[in-house]
Amino acid sequence: MRLFVGLGNPGAKYAANRHNIGFMALDEIARRHRFAPWRARFQGQVGEGVIGEERVMLLKPQTFMNESGQSVGEAMRFFKLGLRDISVFHDELDLAPAKMRVKVGGGNAGHNGLRSITAHCGNDYRRVRLGIGHPGDKALVYPYVLGDFAKAERPWVEDLCVACADAAALLASGEDASFQNKVHLFMEAHGHGAVRLPGARD
């Protein structure tokens, strides 16, 4: 079994925030792969289904970002999962908008959701880093991530979520490089190869 976690904050006022792109990706995966309806469990919203050959549980913690690890830890212990069974979809300031990278372990780069998961579960889980760009000034980061995606950004946000959903079977089977490459090719094909904000790093 695989656990796909999307990071975000619960509630309508946060739904379109840049910080919530992890929730958005999981919503598209659930829709595309016709998962069972979301239900409350593990201090979060969960959906169950099959992607490719793998049984997958989707989890959107409802604890607010800073306590995401409580929810992930509960699910991990209940299903007796290892860290390598967990993939966390999250916003990434240090990637240009519309870019995506996968890595296992590493630092949390100031992301409070990742910091909480590491504290509760350990560090060597898979991160699906969804680039949102950097506002260019550290003092602007907080209002930037808690601000909504601009109307002009929505096409690439939607396409990035669709690309992740389309390639999700590769992620579920542990083919990280192939998953990353398929998403990259999808985004290039849809004209998102050069999306960039001032100060974004790749």
Secondary structure as UniProt FT lines:
FT   STRAND          2..6
FT   HELIX           12..14
FT   TURN            15..16
FT   HELIX           18..20
FT   HELIX           21..32
FT   TURN            33..34
FT   STRAND          39..41
FT   TURN            42..43
FT   STRAND          44..51
FT   TURN            52..53
FT   STRAND          54..61
FT   HELIX           65..67
FT   HELIX           68..79
FT   HELIX           83..85
FT   STRAND          86..92
FT   TURN            93..94
FT   TURN            97..98
FT   STRAND          100..104
FT   TURN            109..110
FT   HELIX           112..121
FT   STRAND          126..131
FT   HELIX           138..140
FT   HELIX           141..145
FT   HELIX           151..153
FT   HELIX           154..166
FT   HELIX           168..172
FT   TURN            173..174
FT   HELIX           176..189
FT   TURN            190..191
FT   TURN            193..194
FT   TURN            198..199
//
